[in-house]
């Protein structure tokens, strides 16, 4: 399980990532969102029924639908999606099931996806 403090530390270790908490946590590089706290809405809970996860949820940008579906298939207890995210390159993760190593990898990938080319060029090791 990864804590919010660990997520903040993982995100803060990436160049120019800002950790925001204006009621809901979010992480961005130069204003481009990498991940954000995303609780389920009542309608979404109703649609999911007994399958609705309970606990803190984080949405994380991924490269494409293929990556999202692969994560969900590999770790369905951790990763999932909802109708609202259909055809959108972000996966939902139950924070209490997310492993630190997976969070590091996903945040690094999200950083590479969202960081401008000029910043990526300064940090080719990421």
PLY file of the C-alpha trace (Angstrom):
ply
format ascii 1.0
element vertex 126
property float x
property float y
property float z
element edge 125
property int vertex1
property int vertex2
end_header
0.00 0.00 0.00
1.22 3.46 -0.85
0.38 6.41 1.41
-0.48 9.91 0.28
2.85 11.06 1.76
4.69 8.47 -0.36
2.81 9.57 -3.46
3.74 13.19 -2.74
7.40 12.15 -2.30
7.38 10.13 -5.55
5.83 13.03 -7.46
8.06 15.67 -5.86
11.16 13.74 -6.89
10.27 14.37 -10.54
11.49 17.62 -12.13
9.13 20.57 -11.75
6.21 18.54 -10.43
3.82 20.48 -8.28
1.78 18.74 -5.58
-1.52 20.53 -5.00
-4.20 19.98 -2.40
-7.20 22.25 -2.84
-9.64 19.81 -1.32
-8.47 17.04 -3.63
-4.87 16.12 -4.29
-3.35 16.52 -7.75
0.11 16.45 -9.29
1.19 18.35 -12.39
4.30 19.21 -14.36
4.27 22.78 -15.66
0.50 22.89 -15.27
-0.17 19.61 -17.07
-1.88 17.05 -14.86
-0.12 13.76 -14.24
-2.47 12.34 -11.61
-5.29 13.38 -9.34
-7.42 12.11 -6.51
-10.66 10.89 -8.08
-13.39 9.67 -5.74
-16.27 7.84 -7.35
-19.46 9.80 -7.77
-22.69 8.34 -6.32
-23.94 7.47 -9.82
-20.69 5.60 -10.55
-20.93 3.68 -7.27
-24.50 2.72 -8.15
-23.46 1.54 -11.63
-20.60 -0.54 -10.21
-22.75 -1.98 -7.44
-20.93 -4.55 -5.31
-17.86 -4.19 -7.55
-17.40 -0.54 -6.51
-14.05 -0.17 -4.76
-14.03 1.33 -1.30
-11.24 3.72 -0.37
-9.10 6.45 -1.86
-8.81 6.43 -5.63
-6.18 8.06 -7.78
-6.40 8.63 -11.54
-3.08 8.48 -13.38
-2.37 9.39 -17.00
-1.05 6.54 -19.11
0.21 6.46 -22.69
-2.89 4.88 -24.21
-5.87 2.57 -23.80
-3.69 -0.49 -24.37
-1.54 0.33 -21.33
-4.64 1.03 -19.26
-6.25 -2.28 -20.22
-3.01 -4.18 -19.58
-2.77 -2.73 -16.05
-6.39 -3.63 -15.34
-5.91 -7.18 -16.65
-2.67 -7.71 -14.71
-3.86 -6.28 -11.37
-7.67 -6.03 -11.28
-7.61 -5.70 -7.49
-5.67 -2.43 -7.89
-6.52 -0.93 -11.28
-9.90 -0.31 -12.87
-11.81 2.11 -15.02
-15.32 3.52 -15.25
-17.50 4.63 -18.13
-16.43 8.27 -17.66
-12.85 7.24 -18.56
-13.75 5.23 -21.68
-11.33 6.13 -24.49
-9.37 8.40 -22.14
-5.73 7.55 -21.37
-5.95 7.39 -17.59
-6.33 4.45 -15.24
-7.92 4.48 -11.81
-6.08 2.86 -8.91
-7.24 1.99 -5.43
-4.58 3.68 -3.30
-4.68 1.03 -0.57
-3.75 -1.65 -3.13
-1.24 0.38 -5.18
2.36 -0.72 -4.68
5.11 1.88 -4.23
7.06 0.48 -7.21
3.98 0.73 -9.44
3.31 4.29 -8.28
6.92 5.26 -9.10
6.69 3.75 -12.56
3.28 5.26 -13.33
4.28 8.73 -12.14
7.50 8.60 -14.18
5.49 7.53 -17.23
2.93 10.26 -16.57
5.74 12.79 -16.27
7.17 11.71 -19.65
3.71 11.97 -21.22
2.89 15.42 -19.82
6.24 17.21 -19.51
7.08 19.53 -22.39
9.79 18.35 -24.79
12.20 21.03 -23.57
11.98 19.69 -20.00
12.22 16.05 -21.11
15.35 16.98 -23.04
16.93 18.28 -19.82
16.18 14.98 -18.08
16.84 12.19 -20.61
17.35 9.68 -17.80
13.62 9.78 -16.95
0 1
1 2
2 3
3 4
4 5
5 6
6 7
7 8
8 9
9 10
10 11
11 12
12 13
13 14
14 15
15 16
16 17
17 18
18 19
19 20
20 21
21 22
22 23
23 24
24 25
25 26
26 27
27 28
28 29
29 30
30 31
31 32
32 33
33 34
34 35
35 36
36 37
37 38
38 39
39 40
40 41
41 42
42 43
43 44
44 45
45 46
46 47
47 48
48 49
49 50
50 51
51 52
52 53
53 54
54 55
55 56
56 57
57 58
58 59
59 60
60 61
61 62
62 63
63 64
64 65
65 66
66 67
67 68
68 69
69 70
70 71
71 72
72 73
73 74
74 75
75 76
76 77
77 78
78 79
79 80
80 81
81 82
82 83
83 84
84 85
85 86
86 87
87 88
88 89
89 90
90 91
91 92
92 93
93 94
94 95
95 96
96 97
97 98
98 99
99 100
100 101
101 102
102 103
103 104
104 105
105 106
106 107
107 108
108 109
109 110
110 111
111 112
112 113
113 114
114 115
115 116
116 117
117 118
118 119
119 120
120 121
121 122
122 123
123 124
124 125
